[in-house]
Amino acid sequence: MSLIWNKKAECLLPLEKEQLQLERLQNIVRYAYEKVPYYKKAFDKSGVKPSDIKALKDIEKLPFTSKAELRDAYPFGMFAAPMEEIVEIHTSSGTTGKPVVMGYTVADIELWSEVMARSLTMAGCTRADIVQNAYGYGLFTGGLGVHYGARKIGANVIPISAGNTKRQLEIMRDFGSTILTCTPSYTLFLAESAKEDKIDLKSLKLKAGVFGAEMWTEKMREEIEKRLHLSATNIYGLTEIIGPGVAQECGVKHGLHLQEDLFYPEIISPEDLSVFSEGEKGELVLTTLTREGTPMIRFRTKDITSLRRGECKCGRTTIKMDRITGRSDDMLKIRGVIVFPSSIEKALLEINGLEPHYKIIITRPHQLDEIEVQVEASESLFSDEIRHMEETKRNIENHIEKSVGLKLKVTLVEPKTLPRSEGKAKRVFDQRELK
Amino acid sequence: MKNIKQLSIFAENKPGKLEHITKVFEENKINIMAFNIASQGDFGIMRFIVDKPEKALEAFKKAGFTISMNEVFAIEMEDKPGGFHNVAQFIAKSGLNIENAYVLIEKDRQGALLICDIKDTEKAKKAL
């Protein structure tokens, strides 16, 4: 098994861990209540005081924080530390409305570097490695998060940032990058471009990848590993909490270790907000246990997953979360059936010869939802006979229906016409006009 | 009877698609001798007989199209009333099933070729 960056923190015994979490929780709740007017108001409204937190379970008395509240606090309403203590600011992508603004103190940057060092070490990174960091640098946390972690380990980090695929491939080849960090959909874009540029990915020195910032599947991992000849691991994080590094897969690749000495996780029902017990699938809620700049109490991530305790084969004792399988706000209700786009993706990728690019379009032409999945007619799907193509189409439709439980229409489109993404891929287009 | 090469190109059923394809032929100076379009709902397959099939295959692949090449049968017909009937009669007698067919008229207009896509190649070769 590979190295563990911080054995003390990552291999805590259950009782030690709970004690540490409780102390930290009590501190952060008091701190948030005293420093952030929003929290004071919210706690008072729920009739709960910081002194009511006597056990970890008491966290359930506290109100949730959601993205809407963070937006209302724009720009600096959620800051607990005075402005002169803030050394860096990040925002989460503002695709809808105002962005969410998070502030980092020196200790927060140190905390972030620490969790990223733990994460990169889990993926196999050591100080001898060359990390090609193709996450975007800037207000987005991906780029700098990896950067800080790699620096902490003492690895060589190439801050190439996102995009410029030709240059990515050249540098990968000429500098001998051993670790690639970027979004999973970008890896497939890289692989396609490498093929066009006649760069043999097999001959490169890449050994591992740390991929995240968007949802992906096991099947996609297989595809990435096959095409890029590296070990692909999943990283999780979000700006509201710290950035990437909240959780990461170890070499066992069976769930992501969540850094629970620093972030306290819960799983709730997105419908009635009740707290689920271990192992149940629901929305992940996170509380930062030590964050100074912008402490986050019971933040609703909207990400759907489940948590599992128990020691991992790698020796770490941190709680593991499953791969994110959906977003509670992406959750599609099609003719009353709950569907996550990721389950459609999973079904699609089970079909041989299908390119991992697709588009899901939902419409409601006559009072009834219709769902269309566009896939590319790649060479391996193509036949010069219409009826064979029809058959292929029907096979895909049947396969998805069997695994998702939903009848839908598959449309074959020309190769390379579906959008490739250099960052987060937009694949679902809900065009229902719901009144 | 002879064997000739046919190109099949996948196309979505959208305005401008045919123009997109003919442009590739034009740019690569490839002459189209015969073609046929079969469409179904939202997609179709266009088949072409051209003067330089290998060159065309490469050009379309490079342009990002899904394309395949296969051999089809070209059966000579007399360019006069009843010419097609004679051939059809012969095909029927031989028990051959045609997937797809269209006509290529030769430059000198002395005769025409019936382009037939017959999947049972062996049987067709024997009969023809």
Interface residues (C-beta under 8 A of the other chain):
Chain A: A377 S378 E379 F382 S383 D384 E385 I386 M389 E390 T411 L412 V413 E414 P415 K416 T417
Chain B: Q6 S8 F10 A11 E12 A38 Q40 D42 F43 G44 I45 R47 G64 F65 T66 I67 S68 N70 E99 N100 D117
